[in-house]
Amino acid sequence: MTSLDRKTRGRTSHGRLQSLDAYLLYQERELLTRSEGSWARAAFVDLGFGEHPWTTLESAQAFRELNPGLPVVGVELEPQRVESAQEHADALTDFRQGGFDLPLRPGETVRLIRAMNLLRGYRPEEVSGIHQTLGGALLEGGLLVEGSTDTSGAVLVAHLLRRVPEGLSREALLFHTDFSRGFAPVLFRDWLPRDFRRRVKPGEPIHAFFAQWMEAWQQAREAGPLEPPEAFHHSVLRLATRMEGLVTDAWLLARGYLLWKPPGGVFR
Ligand SMILES: C[S@@+](CC[C@H](N)C(=O)[O-])C[C@H]1O[C@@H](n2cnc3c(N)ncnc32)[C@H](O)[C@@H]1O
């Protein structure tokens, strides 16, 4: 354990990270399939898989539809969780005990690290250091996904951080809902990543982002009653006229994904 790692509860559920898998398969195809040089055997690392390795196994299956030889490493701080996951290990799937200082073997490389629903027990001021530590394990071009969901995965918000030559870039924020809880921008507030969670207050940039989105949503609704998916879709299109970096890809919008890549990166 490093001085940052901390024991937390291990709750997880089947399908919880399915929408994130679908996003990555759509938007990060190259990341998942690159095979030149050190990328040939570069792994997907799922950090903090929880009491059961369900989400690790579901993602392994989903990503291997694109990349059948993808190595997958599930990492957990709790030795008992690692022990009980062993029955699912195979030639391409490993479960290891470890923390932010990833338990990689000599020569192993990493293309993608997912750390979902992990940092709730950590302090917001620790988050940047944790991102840096994890980002250090990625190949250049590799991605760190860190964020939160509700218990079923109906609402998700995540940081997308890219390893670039200068270090780790705060490339984007990803919001997703499946609309089972309806839609209003405020839906996402309680599921923000740890560093933003308690900062939706006047004067904070994340508050300004939500204020703009709320206004865009209200304007969209003034045009007439809209079902949640349409209200979401129109609110994002309107938001895109107010701020830079909103990705208005039709596939993403139709499925409840807001991807925001502000020029210069996501604020801290
Ligand atoms: C709430 S579960 C999340 C499980 C799964 N990722 C999900 O989203 O459903 C969080 C897990 O992260 C583990 N964890 C917390 N800090 C960790 C760390 N520094 N390194 C590895 N695992 C950690 C906990 O032991 C716990 O099992």
PDBQT file of the ligand as one rigid body, heavy atoms in Angstrom, charges set to zero:
ROOT
HETATM    1  C1  LIG A 301     -17.169   0.703  -4.784  1.00  0.00    +0.000 C 
HETATM    2  S1  LIG A 301     -16.012  -0.477  -5.386  1.00  0.00    +0.000 S 
HETATM    3  C2  LIG A 301     -16.167  -0.180  -7.105  1.00  0.00    +0.000 C 
HETATM    4  C3  LIG A 301     -16.173  -1.415  -7.928  1.00  0.00    +0.000 C 
HETATM    5  C4  LIG A 301     -16.239  -1.197  -9.439  1.00  0.00    +0.000 C 
HETATM    6  N1  LIG A 301     -15.105  -0.460  -9.938  1.00  0.00    +0.000 N 
HETATM    7  C5  LIG A 301     -17.519  -0.492  -9.844  1.00  0.00    +0.000 C 
HETATM    8  O1  LIG A 301     -17.459   0.625 -10.366  1.00  0.00    +0.000 OA
HETATM    9  O2  LIG A 301     -18.605  -1.055  -9.646  1.00  0.00    +0.000 OA
HETATM   10  C6  LIG A 301     -14.447   0.278  -5.016  1.00  0.00    +0.000 C 
HETATM   11  C7  LIG A 301     -13.316  -0.720  -4.853  1.00  0.00    +0.000 C 
HETATM   12  O3  LIG A 301     -12.079  -0.009  -4.985  1.00  0.00    +0.000 OA
HETATM   13  C8  LIG A 301     -11.136  -0.604  -4.120  1.00  0.00    +0.000 C 
HETATM   14  N2  LIG A 301     -10.072   0.385  -3.871  1.00  0.00    +0.000 N 
HETATM   15  C9  LIG A 301     -10.120   1.523  -3.153  1.00  0.00    +0.000 A 
HETATM   16  N3  LIG A 301      -8.944   2.167  -3.192  1.00  0.00    +0.000 NA
HETATM   17  C10 LIG A 301      -8.138   1.405  -3.962  1.00  0.00    +0.000 A 
HETATM   18  C11 LIG A 301      -6.792   1.538  -4.400  1.00  0.00    +0.000 A 
HETATM   19  N4  LIG A 301      -6.062   2.563  -4.028  1.00  0.00    +0.000 N 
HETATM   20  N5  LIG A 301      -6.286   0.579  -5.192  1.00  0.00    +0.000 NA
HETATM   21  C12 LIG A 301      -7.026  -0.496  -5.575  1.00  0.00    +0.000 A 
HETATM   22  N6  LIG A 301      -8.299  -0.670  -5.200  1.00  0.00    +0.000 NA
HETATM   23  C13 LIG A 301      -8.846   0.263  -4.410  1.00  0.00    +0.000 A 
HETATM   24  C14 LIG A 301     -11.936  -0.965  -2.888  1.00  0.00    +0.000 C 
HETATM   25  O4  LIG A 301     -11.294  -1.990  -2.158  1.00  0.00    +0.000 OA
HETATM   26  C15 LIG A 301     -13.271  -1.386  -3.486  1.00  0.00    +0.000 C 
HETATM   27  O5  LIG A 301     -13.332  -2.776  -3.642  1.00  0.00    +0.000 OA
ENDROOT
TORSDOF 0
